[in-house]
Amino acid sequence: MGDRLHIVGGGMAGSEAAWQAASMGVPVTIHEMRPKVGTFAHRTGHLAEMVCSNSFRSDDDERNAVGLLHWEMRAADGLIMATADRHRLPAGGALAVDRDPFAEAVTGTLRAHPLITISGEEVTALPADGAWIVATGPLTSGALAEAIRSETGTEALAFFDAIAPIVYAESVDMSVAWMQSRYDKGETEDERTAYMNCPMTRDQYEAFIDALLAADKTEFHEGEADSSPDPTPYFDGCLPIEVMAERGRETLRFGPMKPVGLTNAHRPEVKPYAVVQLRRDNALGTLYNIVGFQTKMKYGAQTEVLKSIPGLENAHFARLGGIHRNTFINSPTLLDAGMRLKSRPHIRFAGQITGVEGYVESAAMGLLAGRMAAAQILGRDLPPPPADTAMGALVTHITGGAEARTFQPMNVNFGLFPPINAKGGRRGRKDRYKAYTDRAKSSFREWLAAHS
């Protein structure tokens, strides 16, 4: 297989890894089984297809850990962030992306690169030699997942991911709903129309919770249901709404349905008891996804419950919500600091299969794996970024910083960073987060300069 890098999976991590390696002059083959072999959640054969949400979350690179990760990926000439910036949608302080043009653009860029080849054949076994990155994401095919389990000698951990519904904007009753970003973030008309808001009175909210709890839910296989002796857990950052409701009747009202920072344009004197927000999902403004409403309700029940929301009585859905199983390896046990499988060091892992959660985190691990693999092929050593950077904190966490026995998927957060030593007393949270990002940017610049 020579000096070519092989990447299994063309999602966020695999696409970014391929771009980074090819940019360093290393030939790359991306092995992506779609559309020849489909998955539950994907609709197209495009690389870097967004499935769950269209949001990359906060873009604040001064006081937010994921915003800092955005900054680092931009600084490292990341393809995913550059493409996201070109296809961004108004979303207040968040980075939301027009998902289909984004995936088409990533696919086109990688297909056009002279050093990148894309193969549509499914990889079903771990390769015996060569340079490989496994970046198959949360929907790793059954054959490859079994090969990984066989090699690692342990069951892959698993949890459930849920997908939020998408509504056609024209079907929302705007005599009930109104356009407003929370706390009126955004100055332009586009930014002000980033979110639709559907208000609820207390009685409407209570009736909604009752309907939600009573709705028919997706049945799981034996050993997967919530009531099983050893249930498969949900990732807390993507909980189905009915699971949140089961944790307490007010949970949703203090979560995705919180009414704070919003004023009903039709009845400004009346404070809503709860608010359902819909975020723009495409540049045309024809599609809106229901924020935080990932669900495991069956389609018939889901339609009935969602149409009980004021303003959505006549809603038409471009996509209903759904749920799928997500697998990931116990990276702290299995991977070394270079993200290599200890038992087969010619194979690196990247993306969600390593136990990072989120589009940006997955792409960031792909960026590192691609650079590290390319550097090794070129005869150079590339250490991971310092642990006080966002990328460094993530890779340190998954390759040894986390407790292996209780390892669960993790978004980037400042709790993964080495503590800031406060001078002259305790810092406030905003000042402390700014100190984290200032330190990280300085360290990341030095790492880039030393290894470019």
N, C-alpha and C positions, 0 to 999 in steps of 0.2 A: 504494500500500500504506500510505500515510499514516504515522501514528505507531505503528503496530502492529509488534511484534517477532515475527519468525518463527523458530522453532527446529526444525531438522531432526534428529530422533532423540529418543526418550523414555527413554533410559537414565539412569544416575546423573547425568551431566553435563547432559543436556537437561532433566531434571526439576528439578534444582537451579537451573539458569539461569532456567527459567520461573517458579519460585517467587520468586526474588530480584527479577526484573523486575516481576512482578505486584505484589509487596509494595511496590514503589516507585511504583505507580500506572500502570504501562504495560500496555496490552492485549497479550496474547501468544497466538499460535497454535503449538501443538506439532504437528509433522508426524511421525507415527509409523506406519510401514508395517505393523507387526505388529498383529493376527494375519493381516491380509489377505495380506501377503507374509511368509512365515516365514524363519527362519534355521536353520543347523545346530544351534545350541546352545540357543536359546530354546524354552520349552515353552508359554508363555502369551502373551497380548496385554497383560499388565500393564506399566505403566511401571516403570522401575527394577528390572527382574527380575534377580536375582542368578544367575549362571551357573556360574562356575568354583568358587568357594568361598563359604562363608557367613560368612567372617571379615573384619572390618575391621582385623585385626591388633592390635597393642598399644594399650592405652588409657592408658598411662603418659604424662601430659603434662609431666612434669618431667625425664625423662631419655631420652625416645624421640621421634624426629622425627615418626613417624606419629601418635603420641599427641598431640604438639603440634598437628599439623594438625587432629585431632579438636577440640582446645580452640578453635582459631581459628574453625572452622566453627560450633561451638556459640555462640561469642561473636558471630558474624555472623548469628545466627538461621537457620542452615542447616536446610532441610527434611530432608535425608538423615540428618543426625546426630540430629535430634530424633526422627525416626521409628525410627531404629536403636536409640536409647535406650529407646523404648517397647516394642520387640520384641527386646530383647537376651536372649541365652541364657547360662547359666553357662559360662565358658571360661577360668577362672583370671584372668590379667592381660590377656587379649585381649578384644576386643569382637566376639562372634559374634552373629549375627542369625537369627531365625526367618524364613527367606527368603520364604515365600509370604505370610504375614500382613503382612510388611514391604512387599512390592511392592503388595499390595492396598491398604494404608493410604496409600502415596504416591499411587497412582492415584486413590483416593477423594478425597484432599485436593486434588489438582490439578483434578479434574473439578468439585469443588464451588466452586472459586474463581470469583467472578463475572467476573474479567478474563481467564480462561484458557479457550481453545477447543482441542479436540483433533481433529485431522484424521487420517483413516486412509489418506489417499492417499500413494503413494510419490513422493518428489521425485527426479527422474532427471537434473536439470541444475542448474548453478549459476545462481541468479537474477540478472537484469540490474540490478535496483534494489531499493530497500527496505532494511530493517534485518534482517539474518539472522545466525543462529549455526548452524554445522554441527557437530553433536555426535553423529555417527552411530556412534562407537565402533569396536570392532575388527571388526565384521561389516558394514561399509559395503556397500550393495548394489552389484552390478556396474556398473550404469548410472551411478550417481553417482560411484563410484570412477573410472570412465573419464573422466567430465566433469572431475573434480579433476585427474587426470593430464594431460588435454588443456590445462587452464588453466595448470598449474604448469610444464608443459614438461619434466617429469622423471618417471621411474618412482617410484611410491610405494614406500617401503621396506616390508619385510614380515618377519614372523617367525611362529612357531607358538605358540599357546596350547593347553594341555592341561587337561582336566577330570578331577577325581578321582571315583572311584566312591562311591556311597552304599549303605549296608547297612541292612536292617531289623534293629533291635536285638534283637528276639525270636529271631532266627535265629543269634545269636552264642552260642557255648558258654561260659557263665560259670563252668563248672567248670575252664576253662583260662584264660580272660580274667579281668581284675579291673578295678574302677573306681578310678582315682586320677589326680589332676592332678599334673603333673611338679613335684617339690619340695613336694608337698602344698599347693599354692596353693589358697586358698579355705577358708572356715570353715563354710559352710552345706552341708547335704546335697546341694542342687542343684549347688553348685560342686564338691563331691567326686565327683559323678557326671557331670561334664562330659566326661570321657574314659574310654573303654575301652582296655585294654592287652592285647596278645597277645604273649606271650614267645616267644623263639626261642633254642634252643641253637646252638652253633657249627655243628654238622652240619646243622641245619634251615636256618640262614641260608645256608650254602654251597649247599645244594640249591635254595633259593629263588632265589639269584643265577643258578645254572645254568639254571633253568627260565625265569627272566626274560629272560636273554640269548638263549635258544633259541626263545622264543615268536614266533609270527607277528605282524608289525607292519603297521600301516596303510601302504598304498602311496600315494605322492604323484605328482602330475603331473610331467612332465619339467621339470627345472630347480628342483624343490622338494625332492627327496630329499637326505638327508645326504651321499650319495656323489656328488652332481652337482658339476660344476666350480665352480659358484657357488651353494652351498647356502643356503637360507633359514635364518637362525639361530633358535635358541630364545631366549626371554627367560630369563635365569638365575634369576629369582625364581619361575619356573613350569616347571622342567625336568621332562620325563617321567621316571619312575623308571628306565626301561630306558636312557635316555641317561645318567643318573647312574651306573648300574651299568657302562656301557661305559667310563666315565672311571676306573674302578678298583673292584675287588671290595669294598673297605672304604668306598667313598664313601657308600653309603646308611646304613651303621652309624654314620657320623659326621654324618649329615644327619637325615632324617625318622625313621630307625629307631634313633636313638641310645638307649641304655638308661639314661642318667644320670638321677638324680632320681626313680627309680621302684623300688619294691620289690614283688616278686610276692607277693600276699596269700596264695596257695596254698602257696608254697614260699619263705618269706622268707629262708631261709638260703642259697638258690641265686641268684646274680646272673645275670640273663638276658644272653646274648651280644648280642642285639638285641631291640628291641620295636617292634611295629607299633601306632600309636595311632589310635583312632577318636574323632572329636569330635562331640558332640551337634549335630544339624542342625536340630532343630525343638523347640518348647516342650514337646510331649508326651513327648519322649525316645524316640520310636519309630524315628527315623532317625539314623544316625551316618555321617559321611563319613570315609574313610580318609585321614588327614592326610599331605599331601605325596605322595600316590599318583596324581597326574595321569599319564595314560598314553596311548600310541598303539598298545597291543596291540589286535589284533582281538578282537571280543567273545568268541568261543569260547575262544581262548587265554587271554584275560583272566580269564574265569571259572575256568578250570582252575588258573592260576597263583595267583590270589587265594585259592582254596579250599585251597591247600597251606599257608596260614598257620595255625598252631595257633589253634584257637578259631573259625576261619571255615570249617571243613570242610563245614558244612551251611548256609553263609550264603545268604540270598536278597538280591538286589540291587534296590533301588528305581531305581537308575540306574547304568549302567556308565560307565567313563571314556571320554573321547574327545579328539579333537584337531581344531583348526580353524586356518585361516590368519588372521593378524591384520595389517591394514595400517595404516600411519600416515605422515603427511607429514613432510618435512624442515623442521620448524618454524623452526629457527634461520635458515634461508635464506628462508623464505616468509612468516613472520609478523612484524609489528611489535610494539612493546612492549605495545600494546593488544590483542594476539591477533588483529589484523585481517590478512587476506590483502593483501599489499602491492599486488598487481595489481588487486584489487577490494576496496577498504577498507570497503565496506558489508557485507562478509561477515567474520564472526569464526569462529574454530574453537575448540572446547573438548573436553575429555575425552581418551580414549585415542588418538583419531586425531591428537592433537598430539604424542604421544610421551611422555606420562606413563603410568605403569603402576599399576594398582590402583583399586579402587572409590573409596577416599577421595580419592586424588589426582585422579581423573576428576571427581568431584563438586566438588572444590575449584576446579578450572579452570572448571567450569560456573558456580559461584558468582561467580567474578570476571567471566567473560564476560557473564553476565546483568546484573550490576551496571553494568559498563562500557557495555554496549549501551543499557540503560535510561537511564543518565546522559546519554549522547549524545542520545537522543531527547528528553529533558527539557531539553536545552540546557546541560548542565553538563559539566565535564571531570572525569574520575575517573582518577587515576594508579593504577598497580598498587601493592600494598603494598610496603613497604621490603624490600630483598633479605635482611635479617636476620630476616624472619619465614618461617614454613614456606611459606605461599602465595607470598610474594614470591620466595623462593629457587627454587621450582618454576617460576614464570612467567618469571623471569629466565633460568633454565637453558634452557627451551624456546624462548625468543625471542631468543637471542643469546649466552647464557652457555656453551652447549655447542659443541663442535667440530662443525661441520656435516658434514664429510667422514666422520666416524665416529659420527654421531648414532644412538643406540639408546634404546629405552624405558627410563625411569628411575623408580624409586620415590623418594619423598622420603627424604632422609638428610642427616645433618649435614655431609657432604662438600660439599653444595651451598651451605652458609651461609658468609658472610664469616668468617674466623677470629676466634676470641676472643683478645685480647691478654692473656696471663697476667701478673699482677702478683705480684712476689715469688717468681718461679720457676715451674716447670711445674706445671700442674694434673693431678690424676688424671683418668681418663676420666669417672667419674661426676660429679665436680665440674665438669668442662668441659662435659658435656652439660647439667647443671643451669644453667650460665651461659648456654648457648645458649638454653634455653627461657625463662629469666628475661628476657633481652634481647628475645627475640621477642615475648613477651606484652606487654611495655611498648610496643614499637614498634607492635604490632597494635592495641592499645587507642588509641594516638594516631592511627593511620590511620583507625580507625572513627569516632572522635570528630570528626575533621576533615572526614569525607566522608559523614556520615549525614544 
